[in-house]
Amino acid sequence: MAKELTKRSDNYSQWYNDLVVKAELAENSAVRGCMVIRPYGYAIWEKMQQELDRMFKETGHSNAYFPLFIPKSFLSREAEHVEGFAKECAVVTHYRLKNDGTGKGVVVDETAKLDEELIIRPTSETIIWNTYKNWIQSYRDLPILVNQWANVVRWEMRTRLFLRTTEFLWQEGHTAHATRDEALEETMKMLDVYTNFSERFMALPVYKGVKTENEKFAGAVDTYTIESLMQDGKALQGGTSHFLGQNFAKAFDVQYLSRDGRLEYVWATSWGVSTRLVGSLIMAHSDDHGLVLPPKLAPIQVVIIPIHKNEKQLTEITEKAMKIKKLLEAKGLTVKYDGSDTQKPGWKFAEYELKGVPVRLAIGPRDLENSTVETSRRDTLKKQVVPADGIDRYVKDLLKDIQQNIYNRALDFRNRNTFRANSWDEFRGVIERKGGFVYAHWDGDPETEARIKDETKATIRCIPFNMDQEEGTCIFSGKPSKRRVLFAVAY
């Protein structure tokens, strides 16, 4: 199966599509633009959910759930918000079907038209802030620190599994605060949570920064982002954290009585990541053999495969393998023993390479005689025969090394593909020939930003933090520039 993958160097886009399907992560559904996430793909998303949910709760957040449907009038209350999402909304107009009269199908019952159309949520700020109005009366009710795991719909014409689908899964945090400073602190705290998750669990280094006016979330005062680099030189936005100011509080008249007895509007944030993270995990690390998964997010961290010629050998190897499995599981590892007789060991090796299992253990008759185990690490495909005694400690250390090595490779790739450009010709040359991030001067004018995008397809991914800044000249307009920003062609 792995041999059927298109090579990255031949067609990166087709390689990605092949891998998602052949590794049984997801597939297109009967509903145009939507996907079926298969059990193995969903297991990766569940691992992401578990870690993020733990991190959210450690920072004081609780989970809740809000309706899928939003009254159309709610979206009209915040002008910038509705303008940003109007073209992506799916609208429910009727609430009933009826027999078509032939007995062969159904049609919409024209008498069952809704008094007010309902929008299938593209995001939940409006329905949540309408709810918060009932929850908040005084400063004692603040802060509200709520997260929701849900699905959303944003109508898409061109879709791609995990990266851009009409319906996708995500989490969306929505918090309410008494002061601007508290809301800003929350915004940056959650950006740091996303950064830590990306780098510690996804093994994916990111640039942190603030979005430009053209790129920020509709309805936000400021949008902060983490941006990563895929192996084809395109950037991918991993997660965003929005400082909403008092925009939604004013739109839904959410006020609280302050300590000094004055009515004040509440300050807000929202933040989210989606199943797009699964796509970035695939594109950042995987190779021509299949998935390469960081051990911390791998549904199966270790697979044990027996090599035998007869039933007697299989029985002895299985007994040894199950002892090793028990030792590894005692270390908190997720282990699978594949003793099935439907496929030969060579097929299994290729299959688990395709699925990105970080460590493979093979046990044959010679290993029984010598008390050894053959290990293979997915990130480098290197094999090594090691003593069976202490295999649990060895594998646990090996997984740590694999996690770090995957991160180091991604960091080295990103650093080698982050360039400085000081002129328009230099900028275009990097974008057209190499891809990657380009650190260049911009005059701060949204029109300049739009023209650069029109001519090169490169967008400003963020105005980055923690990078040297100096005044200069805009690469496009030649006007004075206060800082460099990060450009890239992005997904």
Residue, then its C-alpha position, 0 to 999 in steps of 0.5 A: m500500500a505504501k508503494e502506491l503513494t505518490k511521491r512528495s517530489d512528484n506531486y505534493s498535493q496528490w501525495y497528501n490526498d493519497l496518504v489521508v485515504k490510504a492511511e484510513l484517516a478520512e474520506n469524502s462523504a456523500v455530502r459535497g464538501c464534507m468528510v467522513i473521519r475514519p476511526y484511525g483519523y478520529a483517534i488522532w483528533e481524540k488525542m489532540q482533544q484530550e491534551l488540549d482539554r487538559m490544558f484548558k482545564e488547567t488554566g481554569h476553563s470549563n466545557a459547555y455546549f451551545p445550540l447548533f442553530i443561530p437566529k439570523s437576527f443575531l448575526s446582524r447585531e455585530a456589523e463586521h462579524v456578519e460581513g465576515f461570515a455572510k457568504e459562508c453561512a448555511v441557512v435553514t428556512h423550513y422545519r418540515l418535509k412532506n410526501d411528494g404525492t407520488g409516494k416515491g420521495v419527499v419535498v419541503d412543506e411550503t407551509a412550514k416556513l420558519d418565522e425567522e431563518l436559522i443559521i447553522r453556526p459558522t462560529s458561536e460568538t453571537i449565540i453565546w453572547n446572547t446567553y451571557k447576557n442572562w448569566i452576567q449581572s455583577y462583577r461577582d459573575l466574572p470572569i466566565l471561562v468557557n470552552q465548547w467542543a463542537n462542529v461548525v459549517r462554513w460553506e466552501m466551494r473548494t474543499r480538501l480533507f482536514l484542511r478545508t471542509t464545509e463542516f469541521l470539528w473544533q473547539e471554541g473558547h469564549t470568555a468574559h472579563a471585567t477589564r480590558d487588561e484581564a481580557l488581553e491577558e486571557t488572549m495571550k495566555m491561550l495563544d501560549v497554550y496553543t504554542n505549547f501544544s503545537e511544539r510539545f505535542m505536535a512537534l511542530p515549531v510555530y511563529k507567534g504574532v498578531k494578524t493585520e487588519n485584513e487578516k484578523f477575525a471578523g468582529a475582533v479588535d485584534t487576532y493573534t495567531i500561530e503559524s507553521l510551515m509545511q514541507d511544500g513551503k506553504a504556511l498553515q495557521g494552526g490556532t488563533s486567539h482573538f481579543l474582542g474588546q467590548n464589541f459583542a458585549k455592546a451588540f448584545d447589551v451585556q453589562y455588569l455592575s462594577r465594584d463601585g456601582r457603575l454599569e460597565y460593558v464586559w470585555a471578551t475573548s474567543w479562541g479556537v483550533s480545528t481538525r485542520l491540525v490533523g492536516s498540518l500534522i500529516m503535511a509537516h512530518s510525513d514521508d513517502h512511506g506514509l505517516v510520521l506521527p509524534p509519539k505523544l499523539a500516535p493512537i498506537q505508540v508501539v506495535i509488536i509483530p511476530i515472525h514465525k514458521n509454525e504454530k509452536q513458534l507462534t505460541e512461544i513468541t506470543e507468550k513473550a510478546m504479551k509479557i513485553k506488551k504488559l511491561l510497556e503498558a505499565k509505563g503508560l504506553t499504547v501497545k498493539y500486538d498484531g498476531s493475525d494470520t491474514q497477512k505476512p510480516g512484511w505486509k504488516f511492516a509496510e502497513y504500520e509504517l504507512k500509519g505512522v506507528p512510532v516504534r515497531l518491535a519484531i520478535g522471531p525464533r532467533d530473538l527467543e533464543n537470544s532474549t532479544v527484540e528487533t526495534s524499528r523507529r518510524d522517524t528514521l526507519k533505523k532498526q536495532v536488535v536490543p536485549a529483551d531485558g529492560i525493553d520497557r525502559y529502552v522503548k520509553d526512552l526511544l519514544k522521547d528521542i523520536q518526539q524530540n527528533i521529529y520536532n528538531r527536523a521540523l524546526d531545522f526545515r522551518n529555519r532553513n526556509t525562513f528568508r529575508a527579502n529587501s527588495w521586490d525582485e528578491f521577494r518574488g524570487v523567494i516566493e516563486r522559486k523556494g516558498g517558505f516564510v519571507y521576512a520583509h518590510w511592509d508599509g502598513d497599508p492594507e492596499t499594499e498588502a492586497r496588491i502583494k497578495d494579488e501579484t504573488k498569492a503571498t499573504i502576511r501571516c502575522i506581525p511576529f513577536n520576538m523577532d528583530q525589528e528595524e525600520g526600513t523601506c516597504i518592498f512593494s511601495g518603497k514607502p517607509s516601514k516600521r517593521r518587517v512582517l512574515f509573508a508566505v503562501a498559505y493553505 
